[in-house]
Amino acid sequence: MIALFATATLALAGAQAPNASEVLAVHARLVLTGEGPALENGTILIQDGKILAVGKEVRVPQGARELRHDGVASAGMIALHGTPGLAPPAQSTQQTFVFFGPEGHPQGAHPHEGGTHAEDTGHEPEPPAADEPGQDRADPLALDEAAAAAAQSYAAGDASGDTTRTVLPEARVAWGFDPAHSAFDAAARAGVTSLVITPAPKGLVAGQSAVVKTAGGRVLKESAQLAIGLREDAYEQNSFPTSYAGGLAELERRFAEPTGAFEDAKEGRIGVLFETSTRQDVLRAAALAKKHGLKGAVNGAELAGEVAAPLREAGLAVVVGPFGPGISGRALKSIVALAQAGVPFGFGLDAPRESVDALRFSAAACVRAGLDRDVAWSALSARAAEIAGVSDRVGRLARGLDADVVLWSGHPLDLASRVEAVLVDGLLVAGGAR
Amino acid sequence: MMLATLVALAAPAAPAPPQETRRDWAVFAERLHDPALGTLEGALVTIANGKIVAVVGGARPSKDALRVATLTPGLVDASVRIDAGPTSVEQSREVTPELRVEPTLDVFDRAWERQLRHGVTTAFAAPPDWNVVGGLGVVLKTGGAPSIEGRVVKRDAALRGAIGTQPSQRNHPMFGRPSDFYSRRPTTRMGVEWEWRKALWDAAASAQDPARAFPGSEVLVRALKGELPVVIQAWGTQDVRTAVFLKEECVREGLGTLRLVIDAGAEAWREPALLVRTGTPVVLPPFTAEGRTADNAFLPWNAAKVLHDAGVPVALSAHGGAFEGQLAIQAGRAMRGGLPFDAALAAVTSLPAQILGVDGRVGSLAPGKDADLVMWSGPPFEASSGVVGVMLEGALVVDPRPAQ
């Protein structure tokens, strides 16, 4: 079967620039559509990067390329919180715009940043190795350290790493990230096809997050959420605000007569991402959201589920994880409590600090703690897309949505299952080489 | 042994014991101490819906009454100092009277529950003293509702600030020219005093001319009108004097009459006449073994007695200390220094409640007040007695009955 599969995908790999109207039919033993029950022996029809049809009795047009997969097909996963190319939090004091991988020009980023970076580091960067999909590049930890060092040496006196403003509502990570960062490629190969990239979780209003297709780092949604820091470390020691009191008063002022991104958030045109760490931070977020009618999510509070009632009342979602085997039973219970209370949640990735494998592990651990498996899968796909505000494009296998499809050897929440191929916008981006 | 093992094994599977949700009680105490009622032998306290309905002495224990040895009102700490640390006070300005401490507090801080279990049912929380005029403090219950908002007894109960070295600590540049606001800020006692005085004069001016209003000036105007107590931390003699002189200057110059409260007045005992002259109550900081406190101030064991004898209203505080630093122990130490029991009881119940303007709800066991009770194993504040039960608004948060 695998041989057959490999032949098919290799053939596909040769079709990177397909005939515009060519139809691809993917037949899988089990199709997780993301709505309703899974389909046994289902078919996904793909054309022009979009899904034409999904079902058990789909009529395959003549001349369509057919792919038979003896495994599970699902929508690509969506991770809700990642900062590829950022220094680790301890060192990233408002490195909001510095999305550097160690490997060179941040393509698509502000030209000034790329140029200065190359001068600063004094070496000619290698072009990104985008033409070698199946190959691991380097130790992710080593990459991270290098990124941290680059960000640090780069920060002093440079316009892109703002160290003087705690309120930067119009700043967008979409304008300053490195699409060639290896964390994106690693995520795509692991079946995470979309990632919400976020400003460093420091500062009172750090900027706006973006949704990025991990394959090639293309921006799916330029302005996704307004990031608001309610964690203790959002407060500076030597500039306003130094306190929750000052910070909350400033937010009150901004939302009382909102302009720009604050107005967008208050009118519901963009979501709000509250960076929190304690349950009290979550309560502050819920109070703020309720008072000003803000919609969005809280990130970072491990025990958010213990204050699920106020969250539900405020209509906020939660970004949980990622975590490893060291997660406490209490934290897992709190995630299950979110589901019981009807609070929507998805999983963060915090790439590249966390390995992309942490995403599936986190969801599987929740299932072990009693979370319904379909709810857990939805938190990795359809629900996550809703929280990120991109459910009209990704997250499910449904007509009209982007053809982001992952072919698994088994159910994705079975950690023994492997990713065998990944299609993004109908094109093969990983797999088939096995 | 075998049975115990079986019980231990079965415990996780067994349903949790039902949470005590009663708010109606009859509590019988062999002896009851209250700052208003004095001491009653054989006291029966009737509680309905979390409020005290009746207190009678010379009663017989009824069969369904909760029986305890000794009963007092729930304790009140007027300087509990439980906050989020530096993020509870805004330091980018010296004078932030308009900012509230309430949204900076963490309802999940374990310190609240520790206070509650040690008998402190009501507390005043305020911005910590890292700037000069820190902002508005709040009186709240130490337990109950799962949110700070739900525990509030009195919002904006007092304006809080400091005189002394704490607001100017860490403000010196290590070398060279000042480069950030830490070196812009006052670096001396007189600088701190100047900030207070400028704030009060400017606020008084803003009351005449609205064009001179500044953030928080309306709060200072309320303080000058006497509508809002002004709690000023002043450990040492000179700082107590500065605070009192500030109040007297405001009266003399026609700015208004501050309702001044000295907090952490370790050396207030050196100037009782000044305090009596201006009707200023004092909240003492916790006693220390050698009498040394902050700002080099010396707090002797008899400080509370000296102030009390001079006619200064004196409240005690544990500054959030638990275990050996708890409020009940402070009362015991004040008694060791000569303070009579009745004054010690008032210093941790009715007097702080009066200072904070919440004596209509807490601080004594009068009908209509909150059913906040502390149950003791013996005479309160004695080292050999302990808190065995606590009731908060009729909810038995620490059950004095032996486990079944």
Boltz contact constraints between the chains, C-beta under 6 A:
constraints:
  - contact:
      token1: [A, 232]
      token2: [B, 87]
      max_distance: 6.0
  - contact:
      token1: [A, 235]
      token2: [B, 87]
      max_distance: 6.0
  - contact:
      token1: [A, 238]
      token2: [B, 180]
      max_distance: 6.0
  - contact:
      token1: [A, 240]
      token2: [B, 92]
      max_distance: 6.0
  - contact:
      token1: [A, 242]
      token2: [B, 90]
      max_distance: 6.0
  - contact:
      token1: [A, 242]
      token2: [B, 91]
      max_distance: 6.0
  - contact:
      token1: [A, 242]
      token2: [B, 92]
      max_distance: 6.0
  - contact:
      token1: [A, 243]
      token2: [B, 87]
      max_distance: 6.0
  - contact:
      token1: [A, 243]
      token2: [B, 89]
      max_distance: 6.0
  - contact:
      token1: [A, 243]
      token2: [B, 90]
      max_distance: 6.0
  - contact:
      token1: [A, 244]
      token2: [B, 87]
      max_distance: 6.0
  - contact:
      token1: [A, 244]
      token2: [B, 104]
      max_distance: 6.0
  - contact:
      token1: [A, 245]
      token2: [B, 90]
      max_distance: 6.0
  - contact:
      token1: [A, 245]
      token2: [B, 99]
      max_distance: 6.0
  - contact:
      token1: [A, 245]
      token2: [B, 104]
      max_distance: 6.0
  - contact:
      token1: [A, 246]
      token2: [B, 90]
      max_distance: 6.0
  - contact:
      token1: [A, 248]
      token2: [B, 103]
      max_distance: 6.0
  - contact:
      token1: [A, 279]
      token2: [B, 108]
      max_distance: 6.0
  - contact:
      token1: [A, 280]
      token2: [B, 106]
      max_distance: 6.0
  - contact:
      token1: [A, 280]
      token2: [B, 107]
      max_distance: 6.0
  - contact:
      token1: [A, 280]
      token2: [B, 108]
      max_distance: 6.0
